[in-house]
Amino acid sequence: MHSNETTLQVYHRYFKIPVERYLNTVTDFLDPWDERAYQHFVHQHLKTIDDHGIVGMVRQDKDENYVYLDAAVRYPINHPTDIEKISD
């Protein structure tokens, strides 16, 4: 018998986004400087490049021209595991 365990491998993805593009992407958020808005931006970007990573925590920094995002993106890795049956 086999069981599937899922392990997540985490990568940090770094983004440098023009402020105007960032703000145009997060228009549905009352506060564009909230972590949920950062996660939304990263999620939308990953969808456009057909990347199926799972967005976790995102940190942000900005200057007058760019928004800088540091996103933890998780990727599932399936490992088949044998389960030994122990006799009664």
PyMOL Python script that loads the backbone (N, CA, C, O; Angstrom):
from pymol import cmd

cmd.read_pdbstr("""\
ATOM      1  N   MET A   1       0.842  -1.165   0.000  1.00  0.00           N
ATOM      2  CA  MET A   1       0.000   0.000   0.000  1.00  0.00           C
ATOM      3  C   MET A   1       0.894   1.237   0.000  1.00  0.00           C
ATOM      4  O   MET A   1       1.941   1.257   0.647  1.00  0.00           O
ATOM      5  N   HIS A   2       0.484   2.238  -0.710  1.00  0.00           N
ATOM      6  CA  HIS A   2       1.256   3.468  -0.781  1.00  0.00           C
ATOM      7  C   HIS A   2       0.428   4.644  -0.269  1.00  0.00           C
ATOM      8  O   HIS A   2      -0.783   4.708  -0.478  1.00  0.00           O
ATOM      9  N   SER A   3       1.093   5.552   0.394  1.00  0.00           N
ATOM     10  CA  SER A   3       0.455   6.785   0.846  1.00  0.00           C
ATOM     11  C   SER A   3       1.222   7.943   0.229  1.00  0.00           C
ATOM     12  O   SER A   3       2.426   7.840  -0.008  1.00  0.00           O
ATOM     13  N   ASN A   4       0.546   9.016  -0.025  1.00  0.00           N
ATOM     14  CA  ASN A   4       1.235  10.185  -0.569  1.00  0.00           C
ATOM     15  C   ASN A   4       1.349  11.252   0.502  1.00  0.00           C
ATOM     16  O   ASN A   4       0.348  11.730   1.035  1.00  0.00           O
ATOM     17  N   GLU A   5       2.571  11.614   0.803  1.00  0.00           N
ATOM     18  CA  GLU A   5       2.827  12.739   1.681  1.00  0.00           C
ATOM     19  C   GLU A   5       3.182  13.913   0.791  1.00  0.00           C
ATOM     20  O   GLU A   5       3.821  13.743  -0.247  1.00  0.00           O
ATOM     21  N   THR A   6       2.774  15.086   1.191  1.00  0.00           N
ATOM     22  CA  THR A   6       3.135  16.264   0.424  1.00  0.00           C
ATOM     23  C   THR A   6       4.110  17.088   1.240  1.00  0.00           C
ATOM     24  O   THR A   6       3.849  17.432   2.393  1.00  0.00           O
ATOM     25  N   THR A   7       5.212  17.392   0.634  1.00  0.00           N
ATOM     26  CA  THR A   7       6.209  18.264   1.229  1.00  0.00           C
ATOM     27  C   THR A   7       6.198  19.552   0.428  1.00  0.00           C
ATOM     28  O   THR A   7       6.038  19.531  -0.792  1.00  0.00           O
ATOM     29  N   LEU A   8       6.366  20.667   1.111  1.00  0.00           N
ATOM     30  CA  LEU A   8       6.413  21.950   0.420  1.00  0.00           C
ATOM     31  C   LEU A   8       7.847  22.465   0.413  1.00  0.00           C
ATOM     32  O   LEU A   8       8.514  22.516   1.446  1.00  0.00           O
ATOM     33  N   GLN A   9       8.294  22.837  -0.751  1.00  0.00           N
ATOM     34  CA  GLN A   9       9.601  23.459  -0.883  1.00  0.00           C
ATOM     35  C   GLN A   9       9.366  24.956  -1.067  1.00  0.00           C
ATOM     36  O   GLN A   9       8.571  25.359  -1.916  1.00  0.00           O
ATOM     37  N   VAL A  10      10.047  25.771  -0.283  1.00  0.00           N
ATOM     38  CA  VAL A  10       9.817  27.214  -0.295  1.00  0.00           C
ATOM     39  C   VAL A  10      10.969  27.921  -1.010  1.00  0.00           C
ATOM     40  O   VAL A  10      12.144  27.658  -0.753  1.00  0.00           O
ATOM     41  N   TYR A  11      10.595  28.813  -1.901  1.00  0.00           N
ATOM     42  CA  TYR A  11      11.556  29.662  -2.588  1.00  0.00           C
ATOM     43  C   TYR A  11      11.170  31.112  -2.338  1.00  0.00           C
ATOM     44  O   TYR A  11       9.987  31.438  -2.248  1.00  0.00           O
ATOM     45  N   HIS A  12      12.147  31.961  -2.228  1.00  0.00           N
ATOM     46  CA  HIS A  12      11.864  33.394  -2.160  1.00  0.00           C
ATOM     47  C   HIS A  12      11.952  33.948  -3.566  1.00  0.00           C
ATOM     48  O   HIS A  12      12.957  33.783  -4.258  1.00  0.00           O
ATOM     49  N   ARG A  13      10.885  34.605  -3.972  1.00  0.00           N
ATOM     50  CA  ARG A  13      10.833  35.245  -5.284  1.00  0.00           C
ATOM     51  C   ARG A  13      10.864  36.741  -5.052  1.00  0.00           C
ATOM     52  O   ARG A  13      10.136  37.259  -4.205  1.00  0.00           O
ATOM     53  N   TYR A  14      11.696  37.432  -5.796  1.00  0.00           N
ATOM     54  CA  TYR A  14      11.862  38.874  -5.620  1.00  0.00           C
ATOM     55  C   TYR A  14      11.334  39.597  -6.849  1.00  0.00           C
ATOM     56  O   TYR A  14      11.596  39.198  -7.983  1.00  0.00           O
ATOM     57  N   PHE A  15      10.588  40.664  -6.604  1.00  0.00           N
ATOM     58  CA  PHE A  15       9.965  41.418  -7.686  1.00  0.00           C
ATOM     59  C   PHE A  15      10.274  42.900  -7.533  1.00  0.00           C
ATOM     60  O   PHE A  15      10.280  43.437  -6.425  1.00  0.00           O
ATOM     61  N   LYS A  16      10.528  43.546  -8.650  1.00  0.00           N
ATOM     62  CA  LYS A  16      10.703  44.994  -8.721  1.00  0.00           C
ATOM     63  C   LYS A  16       9.650  45.480  -9.707  1.00  0.00           C
ATOM     64  O   LYS A  16       9.757  45.241 -10.910  1.00  0.00           O
ATOM     65  N   ILE A  17       8.622  46.172  -9.186  1.00  0.00           N
ATOM     66  CA  ILE A  17       7.446  46.509  -9.989  1.00  0.00           C
ATOM     67  C   ILE A  17       7.292  48.030 -10.032  1.00  0.00           C
ATOM     68  O   ILE A  17       7.375  48.686  -8.994  1.00  0.00           O
ATOM     69  N   PRO A  18       7.073  48.587 -11.201  1.00  0.00           N
ATOM     70  CA  PRO A  18       6.755  50.022 -11.244  1.00  0.00           C
ATOM     71  C   PRO A  18       5.515  50.297 -10.380  1.00  0.00           C
ATOM     72  O   PRO A  18       4.531  49.560 -10.440  1.00  0.00           O
ATOM     73  N   VAL A  19       5.577  51.360  -9.584  1.00  0.00           N
ATOM     74  CA  VAL A  19       4.493  51.678  -8.651  1.00  0.00           C
ATOM     75  C   VAL A  19       3.140  51.729  -9.349  1.00  0.00           C
ATOM     76  O   VAL A  19       2.164  51.180  -8.837  1.00  0.00           O
ATOM     77  N   GLU A  20       3.064  52.372 -10.495  1.00  0.00           N
ATOM     78  CA  GLU A  20       1.779  52.504 -11.197  1.00  0.00           C
ATOM     79  C   GLU A  20       1.212  51.132 -11.576  1.00  0.00           C
ATOM     80  O   GLU A  20       0.015  50.890 -11.418  1.00  0.00           O
ATOM     81  N   ARG A  21       2.060  50.246 -12.068  1.00  0.00           N
ATOM     82  CA  ARG A  21       1.582  48.900 -12.421  1.00  0.00           C
ATOM     83  C   ARG A  21       1.080  48.165 -11.189  1.00  0.00           C
ATOM     84  O   ARG A  21       0.034  47.517 -11.224  1.00  0.00           O
ATOM     85  N   TYR A  22       1.835  48.270 -10.093  1.00  0.00           N
ATOM     86  CA  TYR A  22       1.409  47.620  -8.857  1.00  0.00           C
ATOM     87  C   TYR A  22       0.037  48.137  -8.423  1.00  0.00           C
ATOM     88  O   TYR A  22      -0.868  47.349  -8.146  1.00  0.00           O
ATOM     89  N   LEU A  23      -0.115  49.458  -8.364  1.00  0.00           N
ATOM     90  CA  LEU A  23      -1.372  50.045  -7.909  1.00  0.00           C
ATOM     91  C   LEU A  23      -2.533  49.686  -8.831  1.00  0.00           C
ATOM     92  O   LEU A  23      -3.657  49.515  -8.361  1.00  0.00           O
ATOM     93  N   ASN A  24      -2.282  49.571 -10.131  1.00  0.00           N
ATOM     94  CA  ASN A  24      -3.339  49.177 -11.070  1.00  0.00           C
ATOM     95  C   ASN A  24      -3.777  47.729 -10.870  1.00  0.00           C
ATOM     96  O   ASN A  24      -4.906  47.372 -11.206  1.00  0.00           O
ATOM     97  N   THR A  25      -2.903  46.903 -10.332  1.00  0.00           N
ATOM     98  CA  THR A  25      -3.216  45.494 -10.117  1.00  0.00           C
ATOM     99  C   THR A  25      -3.999  45.271  -8.827  1.00  0.00           C
ATOM    100  O   THR A  25      -4.747  44.299  -8.719  1.00  0.00           O
ATOM    101  N   VAL A  26      -3.837  46.154  -7.856  1.00  0.00           N
ATOM    102  CA  VAL A  26      -4.466  45.941  -6.546  1.00  0.00           C
ATOM    103  C   VAL A  26      -5.596  46.940  -6.284  1.00  0.00           C
ATOM    104  O   VAL A  26      -5.835  47.319  -5.138  1.00  0.00           O
ATOM    105  N   THR A  27      -6.280  47.359  -7.329  1.00  0.00           N
ATOM    106  CA  THR A  27      -7.344  48.364  -7.183  1.00  0.00           C
ATOM    107  C   THR A  27      -8.516  47.898  -6.322  1.00  0.00           C
ATOM    108  O   THR A  27      -9.249  48.732  -5.791  1.00  0.00           O
ATOM    109  N   ASP A  28      -8.710  46.595  -6.171  1.00  0.00           N
ATOM    110  CA  ASP A  28      -9.819  46.084  -5.363  1.00  0.00           C
ATOM    111  C   ASP A  28      -9.551  46.167  -3.860  1.00  0.00           C
ATOM    112  O   ASP A  28     -10.445  45.887  -3.061  1.00  0.00           O
ATOM    113  N   PHE A  29      -8.358  46.540  -3.471  1.00  0.00           N
ATOM    114  CA  PHE A  29      -7.990  46.593  -2.061  1.00  0.00           C
ATOM    115  C   PHE A  29      -8.087  48.022  -1.536  1.00  0.00           C
ATOM    116  O   PHE A  29      -7.583  48.954  -2.161  1.00  0.00           O
ATOM    117  N   LEU A  30      -8.737  48.190  -0.384  1.00  0.00           N
ATOM    118  CA  LEU A  30      -8.832  49.511   0.227  1.00  0.00           C
ATOM    119  C   LEU A  30      -7.449  50.032   0.607  1.00  0.00           C
ATOM    120  O   LEU A  30      -7.164  51.222   0.469  1.00  0.00           O
ATOM    121  N   ASP A  31      -6.593  49.128   1.089  1.00  0.00           N
ATOM    122  CA  ASP A  31      -5.228  49.493   1.460  1.00  0.00           C
ATOM    123  C   ASP A  31      -4.259  48.737   0.550  1.00  0.00           C
ATOM    124  O   ASP A  31      -4.026  47.547   0.762  1.00  0.00           O
ATOM    125  N   PRO A  32      -3.694  49.401  -0.454  1.00  0.00           N
ATOM    126  CA  PRO A  32      -2.776  48.699  -1.361  1.00  0.00           C
ATOM    127  C   PRO A  32      -1.461  48.307  -0.690  1.00  0.00           C
ATOM    128  O   PRO A  32      -0.658  47.582  -1.278  1.00  0.00           O
ATOM    129  N   TRP A  33      -1.238  48.779   0.527  1.00  0.00           N
ATOM    130  CA  TRP A  33       0.010  48.470   1.236  1.00  0.00           C
ATOM    131  C   TRP A  33      -0.216  47.442   2.331  1.00  0.00           C
ATOM    132  O   TRP A  33       0.536  47.386   3.304  1.00  0.00           O
ATOM    133  N   ASP A  34      -1.247  46.632   2.171  1.00  0.00           N
ATOM    134  CA  ASP A  34      -1.562  45.534   3.074  1.00  0.00           C
ATOM    135  C   ASP A  34      -0.983  44.240   2.497  1.00  0.00           C
ATOM    136  O   ASP A  34      -0.901  44.081   1.279  1.00  0.00           O
ATOM    137  N   GLU A  35      -0.588  43.326   3.367  1.00  0.00           N
ATOM    138  CA  GLU A  35       0.024  42.085   2.877  1.00  0.00           C
ATOM    139  C   GLU A  35      -0.889  41.302   1.941  1.00  0.00           C
ATOM    140  O   GLU A  35      -0.402  40.642   1.022  1.00  0.00           O
ATOM    141  N   ARG A  36      -2.189  41.360   2.152  1.00  0.00           N
ATOM    142  CA  ARG A  36      -3.106  40.656   1.241  1.00  0.00           C
ATOM    143  C   ARG A  36      -3.024  41.219  -0.174  1.00  0.00           C
ATOM    144  O   ARG A  36      -3.162  40.479  -1.148  1.00  0.00           O
ATOM    145  N   ALA A  37      -2.801  42.517  -0.288  1.00  0.00           N
ATOM    146  CA  ALA A  37      -2.628  43.125  -1.612  1.00  0.00           C
ATOM    147  C   ALA A  37      -1.321  42.640  -2.245  1.00  0.00           C
ATOM    148  O   ALA A  37      -1.284  42.353  -3.442  1.00  0.00           O
ATOM    149  N   TYR A  38      -0.263  42.548  -1.458  1.00  0.00           N
ATOM    150  CA  TYR A  38       1.014  42.038  -1.991  1.00  0.00           C
ATOM    151  C   TYR A  38       0.837  40.611  -2.484  1.00  0.00           C
ATOM    152  O   TYR A  38       1.292  40.254  -3.572  1.00  0.00           O
ATOM    153  N   GLN A  39       0.159  39.785  -1.657  1.00  0.00           N
ATOM    154  CA  GLN A  39      -0.068  38.393  -2.040  1.00  0.00           C
ATOM    155  C   GLN A  39      -0.891  38.306  -3.318  1.00  0.00           C
ATOM    156  O   GLN A  39      -0.618  37.482  -4.189  1.00  0.00           O
ATOM    157  N   HIS A  40      -1.892  39.157  -3.420  1.00  0.00           N
ATOM    158  CA  HIS A  40      -2.723  39.181  -4.630  1.00  0.00           C
ATOM    159  C   HIS A  40      -1.871  39.505  -5.857  1.00  0.00           C
ATOM    160  O   HIS A  40      -1.993  38.846  -6.889  1.00  0.00           O
ATOM    161  N   PHE A  41      -1.018  40.506  -5.749  1.00  0.00           N
ATOM    162  CA  PHE A  41      -0.177  40.871  -6.881  1.00  0.00           C
ATOM    163  C   PHE A  41       0.695  39.693  -7.307  1.00  0.00           C
ATOM    164  O   PHE A  41       0.769  39.366  -8.491  1.00  0.00           O
ATOM    165  N   VAL A  42       1.354  39.059  -6.340  1.00  0.00           N
ATOM    166  CA  VAL A  42       2.238  37.928  -6.656  1.00  0.00           C
ATOM    167  C   VAL A  42       1.431  36.792  -7.260  1.00  0.00           C
ATOM    168  O   VAL A  42       1.851  36.193  -8.250  1.00  0.00           O
ATOM    169  N   HIS A  43       0.277  36.487  -6.675  1.00  0.00           N
ATOM    170  CA  HIS A  43      -0.573  35.412  -7.204  1.00  0.00           C
ATOM    171  C   HIS A  43      -0.963  35.698  -8.662  1.00  0.00           C
ATOM    172  O   HIS A  43      -0.886  34.812  -9.513  1.00  0.00           O
ATOM    173  N   GLN A  44      -1.377  36.923  -8.938  1.00  0.00           N
ATOM    174  CA  GLN A  44      -1.758  37.278 -10.308  1.00  0.00           C
ATOM    175  C   GLN A  44      -0.571  37.152 -11.261  1.00  0.00           C
ATOM    176  O   GLN A  44      -0.722  36.672 -12.384  1.00  0.00           O
ATOM    177  N   HIS A  45       0.587  37.575 -10.821  1.00  0.00           N
ATOM    178  CA  HIS A  45       1.775  37.456 -11.673  1.00  0.00           C
ATOM    179  C   HIS A  45       2.093  35.978 -11.945  1.00  0.00           C
ATOM    180  O   HIS A  45       2.385  35.602 -13.080  1.00  0.00           O
ATOM    181  N   LEU A  46       2.036  35.156 -10.909  1.00  0.00           N
ATOM    182  CA  LEU A  46       2.332  33.733 -11.106  1.00  0.00           C
ATOM    183  C   LEU A  46       1.345  33.098 -12.081  1.00  0.00           C
ATOM    184  O   LEU A  46       1.729  32.264 -12.901  1.00  0.00           O
ATOM    185  N   LYS A  47       0.070  33.490 -11.994  1.00  0.00           N
ATOM    186  CA  LYS A  47      -0.921  32.965 -12.945  1.00  0.00           C
ATOM    187  C   LYS A  47      -0.551  33.328 -14.379  1.00  0.00           C
ATOM    188  O   LYS A  47      -0.698  32.503 -15.280  1.00  0.00           O
ATOM    189  N   THR A  48      -0.079  34.540 -14.601  1.00  0.00           N
ATOM    190  CA  THR A  48       0.232  34.966 -15.968  1.00  0.00           C
ATOM    191  C   THR A  48       1.404  34.199 -16.565  1.00  0.00           C
ATOM    192  O   THR A  48       1.512  34.084 -17.785  1.00  0.00           O
ATOM    193  N   ILE A  49       2.279  33.675 -15.718  1.00  0.00           N
ATOM    194  CA  ILE A  49       3.425  32.923 -16.241  1.00  0.00           C
ATOM    195  C   ILE A  49       3.231  31.414 -16.052  1.00  0.00           C
ATOM    196  O   ILE A  49       4.175  30.639 -16.202  1.00  0.00           O
ATOM    197  N   ASP A  50       1.993  31.001 -15.719  1.00  0.00           N
ATOM    198  CA  ASP A  50       1.629  29.595 -15.530  1.00  0.00           C
ATOM    199  C   ASP A  50       2.499  28.910 -14.472  1.00  0.00           C
ATOM    200  O   ASP A  50       2.926  27.768 -14.639  1.00  0.00           O
ATOM    201  N   ASP A  51       2.747  29.629 -13.395  1.00  0.00           N
ATOM    202  CA  ASP A  51       3.506  29.117 -12.255  1.00  0.00           C
ATOM    203  C   ASP A  51       2.483  28.754 -11.188  1.00  0.00           C
ATOM    204  O   ASP A  51       1.676  29.596 -10.796  1.00  0.00           O
ATOM    205  N   HIS A  52       2.505  27.511 -10.713  1.00  0.00           N
ATOM    206  CA  HIS A  52       1.490  27.021  -9.790  1.00  0.00           C
ATOM    207  C   HIS A  52       1.932  27.075  -8.326  1.00  0.00           C
ATOM    208  O   HIS A  52       1.421  26.328  -7.492  1.00  0.00           O
ATOM    209  N   GLY A  53       2.868  27.946  -8.022  1.00  0.00           N
ATOM    210  CA  GLY A  53       3.314  28.106  -6.642  1.00  0.00           C
ATOM    211  C   GLY A  53       2.213  28.653  -5.758  1.00  0.00           C
ATOM    212  O   GLY A  53       1.280  29.300  -6.232  1.00  0.00           O
ATOM    213  N   ILE A  54       2.333  28.384  -4.464  1.00  0.00           N
ATOM    214  CA  ILE A  54       1.377  28.842  -3.462  1.00  0.00           C
ATOM    215  C   ILE A  54       2.028  30.016  -2.730  1.00  0.00           C
ATOM    216  O   ILE A  54       3.086  29.872  -2.118  1.00  0.00           O
ATOM    217  N   VAL A  55       1.387  31.161  -2.802  1.00  0.00           N
ATOM    218  CA  VAL A  55       1.968  32.370  -2.224  1.00  0.00           C
ATOM    219  C   VAL A  55       1.775  32.377  -0.713  1.00  0.00           C
ATOM    220  O   VAL A  55       0.668  32.181  -0.212  1.00  0.00           O
ATOM    221  N   GLY A  56       2.867  32.605  -0.002  1.00  0.00           N
ATOM    222  CA  GLY A  56       2.814  32.737   1.454  1.00  0.00           C
ATOM    223  C   GLY A  56       3.075  34.175   1.848  1.00  0.00           C
ATOM    224  O   GLY A  56       2.531  35.106   1.253  1.00  0.00           O
ATOM    225  N   MET A  57       3.904  34.344   2.846  1.00  0.00           N
ATOM    226  CA  MET A  57       4.202  35.677   3.357  1.00  0.00           C
ATOM    227  C   MET A  57       4.926  36.516   2.293  1.00  0.00           C
ATOM    228  O   MET A  57       5.790  36.022   1.570  1.00  0.00           O
ATOM    229  N   VAL A  58       4.551  37.787   2.222  1.00  0.00           N
ATOM    230  CA  VAL A  58       5.189  38.705   1.276  1.00  0.00           C
ATOM    231  C   VAL A  58       5.590  39.962   2.037  1.00  0.00           C
ATOM    232  O   VAL A  58       4.781  40.566   2.742  1.00  0.00           O
ATOM    233  N   ARG A  59       6.843  40.339   1.884  1.00  0.00           N
ATOM    234  CA  ARG A  59       7.326  41.602   2.472  1.00  0.00           C
ATOM    235  C   ARG A  59       7.473  42.626   1.372  1.00  0.00           C
ATOM    236  O   ARG A  59       7.700  42.291   0.209  1.00  0.00           O
ATOM    237  N   GLN A  60       7.339  43.876   1.756  1.00  0.00           N
ATOM    238  CA  GLN A  60       7.340  44.950   0.771  1.00  0.00           C
ATOM    239  C   GLN A  60       8.259  46.080   1.193  1.00  0.00           C
ATOM    240  O   GLN A  60       8.420  46.376   2.377  1.00  0.00           O
ATOM    241  N   ASP A  61       8.847  46.693   0.198  1.00  0.00           N
ATOM    242  CA  ASP A  61       9.565  47.947   0.365  1.00  0.00           C
ATOM    243  C   ASP A  61       9.233  48.762  -0.871  1.00  0.00           C
ATOM    244  O   ASP A  61       8.836  48.197  -1.890  1.00  0.00           O
ATOM    245  N   LYS A  62       9.383  50.059  -0.806  1.00  0.00           N
ATOM    246  CA  LYS A  62       9.069  50.864  -1.985  1.00  0.00           C
ATOM    247  C   LYS A  62       9.886  52.137  -1.958  1.00  0.00           C
ATOM    248  O   LYS A  62      10.374  52.570  -0.914  1.00  0.00           O
ATOM    249  N   ASP A  63      10.021  52.721  -3.132  1.00  0.00           N
ATOM    250  CA  ASP A  63      10.569  54.057  -3.262  1.00  0.00           C
ATOM    251  C   ASP A  63       9.625  54.824  -4.172  1.00  0.00           C
ATOM    252  O   ASP A  63       8.515  54.353  -4.421  1.00  0.00           O
ATOM    253  N   GLU A  64      10.015  55.972  -4.671  1.00  0.00           N
ATOM    254  CA  GLU A  64       9.090  56.781  -5.471  1.00  0.00           C
ATOM    255  C   GLU A  64       8.751  56.140  -6.820  1.00  0.00           C
ATOM    256  O   GLU A  64       7.749  56.504  -7.434  1.00  0.00           O
ATOM    257  N   ASN A  65       9.570  55.192  -7.292  1.00  0.00           N
ATOM    258  CA  ASN A  65       9.354  54.604  -8.614  1.00  0.00           C
ATOM    259  C   ASN A  65       8.946  53.129  -8.612  1.00  0.00           C
ATOM    260  O   ASN A  65       8.267  52.671  -9.531  1.00  0.00           O
ATOM    261  N   TYR A  66       9.351  52.400  -7.599  1.00  0.00           N
ATOM    262  CA  TYR A  66       9.163  50.946  -7.616  1.00  0.00           C
ATOM    263  C   TYR A  66       8.641  50.414  -6.288  1.00  0.00           C
ATOM    264  O   TYR A  66       8.857  50.992  -5.223  1.00  0.00           O
ATOM    265  N   VAL A  67       7.950  49.295  -6.397  1.00  0.00           N
ATOM    266  CA  VAL A  67       7.567  48.486  -5.243  1.00  0.00           C
ATOM    267  C   VAL A  67       8.437  47.236  -5.325  1.00  0.00           C
ATOM    268  O   VAL A  67       8.555  46.625  -6.387  1.00  0.00           O
ATOM    269  N   TYR A  68       9.042  46.860  -4.208  1.00  0.00           N
ATOM    270  CA  TYR A  68       9.905  45.681  -4.137  1.00  0.00           C
ATOM    271  C   TYR A  68       9.213  44.653  -3.255  1.00  0.00           C
ATOM    272  O   TYR A  68       8.920  44.924  -2.091  1.00  0.00           O
ATOM    273  N   LEU A  69       8.952  43.484  -3.804  1.00  0.00           N
ATOM    274  CA  LEU A  69       8.298  42.430  -3.039  1.00  0.00           C
ATOM    275  C   LEU A  69       9.237  41.249  -2.867  1.00  0.00           C
ATOM    276  O   LEU A  69       9.938  40.853  -3.798  1.00  0.00           O
ATOM    277  N   ASP A  70       9.241  40.696  -1.669  1.00  0.00           N
ATOM    278  CA  ASP A  70       9.971  39.476  -1.340  1.00  0.00           C
ATOM    279  C   ASP A  70       8.898  38.478  -0.934  1.00  0.00           C
ATOM    280  O   ASP A  70       8.343  38.566   0.161  1.00  0.00           O
ATOM    281  N   ALA A  71       8.608  37.529  -1.814  1.00  0.00           N
ATOM    282  CA  ALA A  71       7.506  36.593  -1.593  1.00  0.00           C
ATOM    283  C   ALA A  71       8.026  35.189  -1.325  1.00  0.00           C
ATOM    284  O   ALA A  71       8.881  34.678  -2.048  1.00  0.00           O
ATOM    285  N   ALA A  72       7.496  34.577  -0.276  1.00  0.00           N
ATOM    286  CA  ALA A  72       7.753  33.159  -0.025  1.00  0.00           C
ATOM    287  C   ALA A  72       6.731  32.386  -0.860  1.00  0.00           C
ATOM    288  O   ALA A  72       5.525  32.491  -0.635  1.00  0.00           O
ATOM    289  N   VAL A  73       7.224  31.615  -1.820  1.00  0.00           N
ATOM    290  CA  VAL A  73       6.333  30.845  -2.699  1.00  0.00           C
ATOM    291  C   VAL A  73       6.629  29.368  -2.469  1.00  0.00           C
ATOM    292  O   VAL A  73       7.772  28.920  -2.564  1.00  0.00           O
ATOM    293  N   ARG A  74       5.562  28.621  -2.162  1.00  0.00           N
ATOM    294  CA  ARG A  74       5.701  27.201  -1.835  1.00  0.00           C
ATOM    295  C   ARG A  74       5.300  26.350  -3.039  1.00  0.00           C
ATOM    296  O   ARG A  74       4.359  26.660  -3.769  1.00  0.00           O
ATOM    297  N   TYR A  75       6.049  25.273  -3.211  1.00  0.00           N
ATOM    298  CA  TYR A  75       5.778  24.333  -4.294  1.00  0.00           C
ATOM    299  C   TYR A  75       5.667  22.932  -3.709  1.00  0.00           C
ATOM    300  O   TYR A  75       6.597  22.450  -3.063  1.00  0.00           O
ATOM    301  N   PRO A  76       4.510  22.266  -3.937  1.00  0.00           N
ATOM    302  CA  PRO A  76       4.331  20.905  -3.415  1.00  0.00           C
ATOM    303  C   PRO A  76       5.257  19.919  -4.125  1.00  0.00           C
ATOM    304  O   PRO A  76       5.465  19.979  -5.337  1.00  0.00           O
ATOM    305  N   ILE A  77       5.801  19.014  -3.320  1.00  0.00           N
ATOM    306  CA  ILE A  77       6.609  17.912  -3.840  1.00  0.00           C
ATOM    307  C   ILE A  77       6.012  16.656  -3.232  1.00  0.00           C
ATOM    308  O   ILE A  77       6.019  16.493  -2.012  1.00  0.00           O
ATOM    309  N   ASN A  78       5.497  15.766  -4.068  1.00  0.00           N
ATOM    310  CA  ASN A  78       4.877  14.536  -3.563  1.00  0.00           C
ATOM    311  C   ASN A  78       5.917  13.439  -3.439  1.00  0.00           C
ATOM    312  O   ASN A  78       6.723  13.212  -4.341  1.00  0.00           O
ATOM    313  N   HIS A  79       5.878  12.760  -2.288  1.00  0.00           N
ATOM    314  CA  HIS A  79       6.779  11.643  -2.028  1.00  0.00           C
ATOM    315  C   HIS A  79       5.952  10.412  -1.704  1.00  0.00           C
ATOM    316  O   HIS A  79       5.292  10.376  -0.665  1.00  0.00           O
ATOM    317  N   PRO A  80       5.969   9.387  -2.576  1.00  0.00           N
ATOM    318  CA  PRO A  80       5.262   8.158  -2.203  1.00  0.00           C
ATOM    319  C   PRO A  80       5.978   7.513  -1.027  1.00  0.00           C
ATOM    320  O   PRO A  80       7.207   7.441  -1.004  1.00  0.00           O
ATOM    321  N   THR A  81       5.212   7.048  -0.057  1.00  0.00           N
ATOM    322  CA  THR A  81       5.786   6.424   1.125  1.00  0.00           C
ATOM    323  C   THR A  81       5.159   5.037   1.283  1.00  0.00           C
ATOM    324  O   THR A  81       3.937   4.894   1.253  1.00  0.00           O
ATOM    325  N   ASP A  82       5.994   4.033   1.449  1.00  0.00           N
ATOM    326  CA  ASP A  82       5.462   2.692   1.689  1.00  0.00           C
ATOM    327  C   ASP A  82       4.966   2.607   3.111  1.00  0.00           C
ATOM    328  O   ASP A  82       5.618   3.088   4.038  1.00  0.00           O
ATOM    329  N   ILE A  83       3.811   1.994   3.284  1.00  0.00           N
ATOM    330  CA  ILE A  83       3.258   1.732   4.605  1.00  0.00           C
ATOM    331  C   ILE A  83       3.340   0.230   4.816  1.00  0.00           C
ATOM    332  O   ILE A  83       2.807  -0.565   4.041  1.00  0.00           O
ATOM    333  N   GLU A  84       4.013  -0.122   5.870  1.00  0.00           N
ATOM    334  CA  GLU A  84       4.166  -1.554   6.167  1.00  0.00           C
ATOM    335  C   GLU A  84       2.977  -2.034   6.972  1.00  0.00           C
ATOM    336  O   GLU A  84       2.576  -1.403   7.950  1.00  0.00           O
ATOM    337  N   LYS A  85       2.412  -3.167   6.548  1.00  0.00           N
ATOM    338  CA  LYS A  85       1.325  -3.767   7.299  1.00  0.00           C
ATOM    339  C   LYS A  85       1.935  -4.687   8.350  1.00  0.00           C
ATOM    340  O   LYS A  85       2.743  -5.563   8.040  1.00  0.00           O
ATOM    341  N   ILE A  86       1.534  -4.471   9.591  1.00  0.00           N
ATOM    342  CA  ILE A  86       2.036  -5.300  10.673  1.00  0.00           C
ATOM    343  C   ILE A  86       0.979  -6.349  10.993  1.00  0.00           C
ATOM    344  O   ILE A  86      -0.192  -6.033  11.204  1.00  0.00           O
ATOM    345  N   SER A  87       1.408  -7.572  11.022  1.00  0.00           N
ATOM    346  CA  SER A  87       0.468  -8.679  11.263  1.00  0.00           C
ATOM    347  C   SER A  87      -0.116  -8.587  12.654  1.00  0.00           C
ATOM    348  O   SER A  87       0.537  -8.146  13.601  1.00  0.00           O
ATOM    349  N   ASP A  88      -1.394  -9.026  12.757  1.00  0.00           N
ATOM    350  CA  ASP A  88      -2.079  -9.054  14.067  1.00  0.00           C
ATOM    351  C   ASP A  88      -1.534 -10.137  14.928  1.00  0.00           C
ATOM    352  O   ASP A  88      -1.986 -10.312  16.060  1.00  0.00           O
TER     353      ASP A  88
END
""", "prot")
cmd.dss("prot")
cmd.show_as("cartoon", "prot")
cmd.util.cbc("prot")
cmd.orient("prot")
